[in-house]
Amino acid sequence: MNRSDPTITPISLNDCLPLRQKVLWPSLTQEACRVPHDEEGFHYGIFCQNTLVGCASLFLLPSHEIQLRKLAILPDYQGKGLGTLLLKYLLDQARHHGGKRLVLDARLSATKFYEKLHFTTGGSPFFKKDVPFIRMKKVL
């Protein structure tokens, strides 16, 4: 990566969908990778050398909560700190939007990633489309 990389900027939902499909739900269509209220979400992308390599979405909830959904980094770019960089940026954005707490449903396989940034788990694991998840949160 050169000095100007990576960069994080707002992107459109349509920019997110191909990444969501490729990384999170390869057996689904792009349309099936939409989530409720996607149109009201704030979508962000992380770029390396002008190529979109990751994305995530934030949603405003009642009581000053912000929900993080569908964090996805292309496999060739995983393990390089880009997910951490994007998540730290999203934490700042959540504060900017008045959030007091960030919540997310993490795949069980990803909990260690979030725990490194001081997210805590709550409740019992549950399944979405045969994938185990757990609710996590972080006070902002």
C-alpha positions in Angstrom: 0.0 0.0 0.0 1.3 3.4 -0.8 1.3 6.5 1.5 -2.2 7.6 0.4 -3.7 4.1 1.1 -6.0 3.0 2.6 -8.8 5.6 2.5 -12.3 5.3 4.0 -15.2 7.2 2.5 -19.0 7.0 2.4 -20.3 4.8 -0.4 -23.7 3.8 -1.8 -25.6 0.7 -0.8 -25.1 -0.5 -4.4 -21.4 -0.4 -3.8 -21.7 -2.5 -0.7 -23.8 -5.3 -2.1 -21.2 -7.0 -4.2 -18.8 -7.1 -1.3 -21.4 -8.4 1.1 -22.2 -11.2 -1.3 -18.7 -12.2 -2.0 -17.4 -12.1 1.6 -20.4 -12.9 3.7 -23.1 -14.7 1.7 -21.5 -16.1 -1.5 -24.4 -18.6 -2.0 -27.0 -15.7 -2.1 -27.9 -13.2 -4.7 -26.8 -9.6 -4.2 -30.4 -8.7 -3.7 -30.7 -11.3 -0.9 -27.8 -9.6 0.8 -29.8 -6.5 1.7 -30.9 -6.0 5.3 -33.9 -4.2 6.7 -33.7 -0.5 6.6 -30.6 -0.6 4.3 -31.9 2.6 2.5 -31.6 4.6 5.8 -28.1 3.3 6.7 -24.8 5.0 6.4 -22.5 2.9 4.2 -18.7 3.2 4.3 -16.0 1.7 2.1 -12.3 1.2 2.6 -10.2 1.5 -0.6 -6.7 0.4 -1.4 -5.2 1.9 -4.6 -8.7 3.1 -5.6 -10.1 -0.4 -5.3 -13.0 -1.0 -2.9 -11.8 -3.8 -0.6 -14.2 -3.6 2.3 -17.4 -2.1 3.6 -19.7 -1.8 6.5 -23.0 -0.1 7.4 -24.2 1.9 10.4 -27.8 2.3 11.5 -29.2 4.7 14.0 -31.4 3.0 16.7 -33.5 4.5 19.5 -31.8 5.5 22.8 -28.6 6.7 21.1 -27.5 3.2 20.0 -25.8 2.7 16.6 -25.9 -0.8 15.0 -23.0 -2.0 12.9 -24.0 -4.4 10.2 -22.2 -6.4 7.5 -18.5 -5.6 8.0 -16.9 -7.3 5.0 -13.2 -7.3 3.8 -12.2 -9.1 0.7 -10.3 -12.3 1.5 -7.0 -11.1 -0.2 -7.0 -8.1 2.1 -7.9 -9.8 5.4 -5.2 -10.0 8.1 -3.6 -6.7 7.1 -5.3 -4.5 9.7 -7.9 -3.0 7.3 -10.9 -4.4 9.2 -9.5 -2.8 12.4 -8.9 0.5 10.6 -12.4 0.5 9.2 -13.9 -0.4 12.6 -12.1 2.4 14.4 -13.3 4.8 11.8 -16.9 3.5 12.3 -16.6 4.0 16.0 -15.7 7.6 15.4 -18.6 7.9 13.0 -21.0 6.4 15.5 -19.9 9.0 18.1 -20.3 11.7 15.4 -23.9 10.6 14.9 -24.6 10.9 18.6 -24.2 7.3 19.5 -23.6 6.3 23.1 -23.2 2.6 22.4 -22.4 0.5 19.3 -24.1 -2.9 18.9 -23.6 -5.6 16.4 -24.4 -9.3 15.8 -21.0 -10.9 15.3 -20.4 -14.3 13.7 -19.0 -16.5 16.4 -15.9 -17.0 14.3 -15.3 -13.2 14.4 -15.7 -12.5 18.2 -12.0 -12.4 18.9 -11.6 -9.6 16.3 -14.2 -7.5 18.1 -12.9 -8.4 21.6 -9.5 -6.9 20.6 -11.3 -3.6 20.4 -13.0 -4.0 23.7 -16.4 -5.2 22.5 -18.2 -7.4 25.0 -20.7 -10.3 24.3 -24.2 -10.4 25.7 -26.8 -13.1 25.5 -26.7 -16.5 24.0 -25.6 -17.4 20.5 -28.3 -17.6 17.8 -28.4 -18.5 14.1 -29.0 -16.5 10.9 -29.2 -18.6 7.8 -27.4 -21.5 9.5 -24.5 -19.3 10.7 -24.0 -18.8 14.5 -23.9 -15.2 15.8 -23.8 -13.5 19.1 -24.7 -9.9 20.1 -21.8 -7.7 21.0 -21.6 -4.1 22.2 -19.2 -1.3 23.1 -19.8 1.9 25.1 -18.7 4.8 23.0 
